Amino acid sequence: MDQRFYDIFEENPVIAAVKDTDGIEKCCQLEDIRIVFILFGDICSIPEIVEKVKSAGKMAVVHVDLINGLGAREIAVDFIKNNTLADGIISTKPALIKRGKELNLFTVMRYFLIDSMALENVRSQQSGVKPDVIEILPGLMPEIIKKICQTSRTPIIAGGLITDKKSVMAALSAGAICVSSTNQNVWTM
């Protein structure tokens, strides 16, 4: 993992995940927020959204799967690399994570754990893909987070449905290196 990200996670284990322009405005004003997960936009607006985050002195990580107008092919990652100042990408698609690694972007492989098959996918895919970090959603499952941390060498981010200090602390105590949340109250805890 890029040492810059690890240092930031250690200093402040909360990542602002933003889903609209109001979220961008708010997180850019918060000094403690150093990494922003961008979960919205389209091919026309994403360069400007990333520029706003970068101008605020923060690291920008774009969820490629959620950018309207980009497809599920590796060229989408090339677009982000060549047309924005993004530091990294998030995706649920192994091929996009692999392409991000090839382009020297920070990579976050996102998993939605809805059943035991999804949990097995975490184990089977990570060795071939080798993302910098894995994001587990929902992040309200400390027992599962702990189990994944025990079997994975890849650092874990807990995300999704984290809305209070208790859930942040439970995820961190289970072994997650940080949490991501769209809940603006969590950003300032």
Secondary structure by P-SEA (a helix, b strand, c coil): ccaaaaaaaaaccbbbbbccaaaaaaaaaccccccccccccccccaaaaaaaaaaacbbbbbcccccccccccaaaaaaaaacccccccccccaaaaaaaaaaccbbbbbbbcccaaaaaaaaaccccccccbbbbcccccaaaaaaaaacccbbbbbbcccccaaaaaaaaaaccccccccccccccc
